[in-house]
Amino acid sequence: MVTNDFTDLPMKIKLPEPEASGLSRIEELLANRRSVRKYAEKGLPEEVISRFLWAAQGISSGEGLRTCPSAGALYPLEIHAVVGEGNGLEPGIYRYVAEEHALTQEIPGDMREKLAGAALSQPMVSKAPVSLAISAVYPRMTGKYGKRGIRYANMEAGHAAQNIYLLGVELGIGTCAIGAFEDDDVKKVLKLPANEEPLYILPLGYI
Ligand SMILES: Cc1cc2nc3c(=O)[nH]c(=O)nc-3n(C[C@H](O)[C@H](O)[C@H](O)COP(=O)(O)O)c2cc1C
């Protein structure tokens, strides 16, 4: 520990302001990232939904590595897109298949109200044209890492959510990380298998 000469208090070192040397692109995105809870009434094109899914969990290397770091490259996360009326995809709940950069439709119809009901009626979820739900299949991690694998999967969800936030800043699309919801109710709405736990809901909408 660095200490002051006259006391044993740790010495405070004032750091240069990040702006002093001019912000890089990524620093600009970080500086402008905020949780946004109100959205324009404008749908998201399919191409934009695709970009968010790729940012969250897309393949970014020839070896199949993804945009998020993952302990042991075991990739425990699943992403669902809950799509309402007026977007570039038919209303429904879709599962992202990262390996093929594709979607499978799991449930047809606009399920936003049902998902919002499972999320303590937070209005962002019913109002946003699209929400992404991040869930974890813990056994993919605990098989190798035991109980600690749960922590690793949860950490990875944070990486995925931050990727979604930062792409949103770039595209003028707001999001808000939502962790307050009834797990069992969200599982029912998304029809998740028993070994898959919901971690985050991220509504998406133009600002
Ligand atoms: C794990 C976690 C859970 C959160 N859950 C909710 C939530 O359920 N509803 C909500 O409106 N915001 C939620 N937030 C967003 C925080 O309220 C927000 O990040 C915080 O107020 C700081 O604001 P900022 O993101 O704009 O910097 C959550 C954030 C995190 C990291």
The ligand as a Gaussian input file, in Angstrom:
#p B3LYP/6-31G(d) Opt

LIG

0 1
 C      -28.876000      -6.797000     -11.608000
 C      -29.694000      -5.574000     -11.955000
 C      -31.062000      -5.612000     -11.844000
 C      -31.834000      -4.504000     -12.207000
 N      -33.192000      -4.609000     -12.163000
 C      -33.939000      -3.557000     -12.538000
 C      -35.357000      -3.669000     -12.567000
 O      -35.947000      -4.711000     -12.272000
 N      -36.073000      -2.574000     -12.961000
 C      -35.465000      -1.405000     -13.326000
 O      -36.171000      -0.446000     -13.670000
 N      -34.116000      -1.275000     -13.333000
 C      -33.341000      -2.319000     -12.953000
 N      -31.976000      -2.218000     -13.003000
 C      -31.339000      -0.986000     -13.525000
 C      -30.783000      -0.094000     -12.405000
 O      -31.865000       0.519000     -11.723000
 C      -29.864000       0.971000     -13.034000
 O      -28.774000       0.334000     -13.655000
 C      -29.343000       1.957000     -11.982000
 O      -30.375000       2.778000     -11.506000
 C      -28.220000       2.835000     -12.526000
 O      -28.679000       3.604000     -13.647000
 P      -27.970000       3.514000     -15.073000
 O      -28.057000       2.073000     -15.535000
 O      -28.745000       4.441000     -15.939000
 O      -26.551000       3.923000     -14.906000
 C      -31.193000      -3.309000     -12.645000
 C      -29.803000      -3.289000     -12.762000
 C      -29.058000      -4.397000     -12.447000
 C      -27.551000      -4.348000     -12.629000

